[in-house]
Amino acid sequence: MIASNLHLRVHWARDRDRQPQEFPRLMLVLVVVLALVNVSATVLMAGSWASLTDGMLDLERSIQDRLTETVN
């Protein structure tokens, strides 16, 4: 009985010592995944912004072209 209790405590202490080593790995993986998601979202947003800007410039050109056509 005493030996089995001691044996369980030794395993529990070993498991407790291993946890801090695994925890930073998990945090590192989460930080890397979040960074990749953030970068990909930024790239997608920049692409959308560029496309929106191009569309606005085309719209402005077409409005100016129509104004010059109506004036002439």
C-alpha positions as CSV (number, residue, x, y, z in Angstrom):
1,M,0.0,0.0,0.0
2,I,2.7,2.5,0.9
3,A,4.8,1.4,-2.0
4,S,1.9,1.9,-4.5
5,N,1.2,5.3,-3.0
6,L,4.8,6.3,-3.3
7,H,4.9,5.0,-6.9
8,L,1.9,7.1,-7.9
9,R,3.4,10.2,-6.3
10,V,6.7,9.7,-8.2
11,H,4.8,9.4,-11.5
12,W,2.7,12.5,-10.7
13,A,5.8,14.5,-9.9
14,R,7.4,13.4,-13.2
15,D,4.2,14.4,-15.1
16,R,4.1,17.7,-13.4
17,D,7.8,18.3,-14.4
18,R,7.0,17.5,-18.1
19,Q,4.1,19.9,-18.4
20,P,6.1,23.2,-18.5
21,Q,8.2,21.8,-21.3
22,E,5.2,21.0,-23.5
23,F,3.3,24.1,-22.6
24,P,5.7,26.5,-24.4
25,R,5.7,24.3,-27.5
26,L,1.9,24.6,-27.6
27,M,2.1,28.4,-27.1
28,L,4.8,28.7,-29.8
29,V,2.6,26.7,-32.2
30,L,-0.4,28.9,-31.4
31,V,1.6,32.1,-31.9
32,V,3.0,30.9,-35.2
33,V,-0.5,29.9,-36.5
34,L,-2.0,33.3,-35.4
35,A,0.9,35.1,-37.1
36,L,0.3,33.2,-40.3
37,V,-3.4,34.0,-40.2
38,N,-2.7,37.6,-39.5
39,V,-0.2,37.9,-42.4
40,S,-2.6,36.1,-44.8
41,A,-5.5,38.4,-43.7
42,T,-3.3,41.5,-44.3
43,V,-2.3,40.3,-47.8
44,L,-6.0,39.6,-48.7
45,M,-7.0,43.0,-47.3
46,A,-4.2,44.7,-49.3
47,G,-5.4,42.9,-52.4
48,S,-9.0,44.0,-51.8
49,W,-7.9,47.6,-51.2
50,A,-5.9,47.6,-54.4
51,S,-8.8,46.3,-56.4
52,L,-11.2,48.8,-54.7
53,T,-8.8,51.6,-55.5
54,D,-8.5,50.5,-59.2
55,G,-12.3,50.4,-59.4
56,M,-12.7,53.8,-58.0
57,L,-10.1,55.2,-60.4
58,D,-11.9,53.6,-63.3
59,L,-15.2,55.0,-62.1
60,E,-13.6,58.5,-61.8
61,R,-12.2,58.3,-65.3
62,S,-15.5,57.2,-66.8
63,I,-17.3,60.0,-65.0
64,Q,-14.8,62.5,-66.3
65,D,-15.0,61.1,-69.8
66,R,-18.9,61.4,-69.8
67,L,-18.6,65.0,-68.5
68,T,-16.3,66.0,-71.3
69,E,-18.5,64.3,-73.8
70,T,-21.6,66.2,-72.6
71,V,-19.7,69.5,-72.5
72,N,-18.4,69.1,-76.1
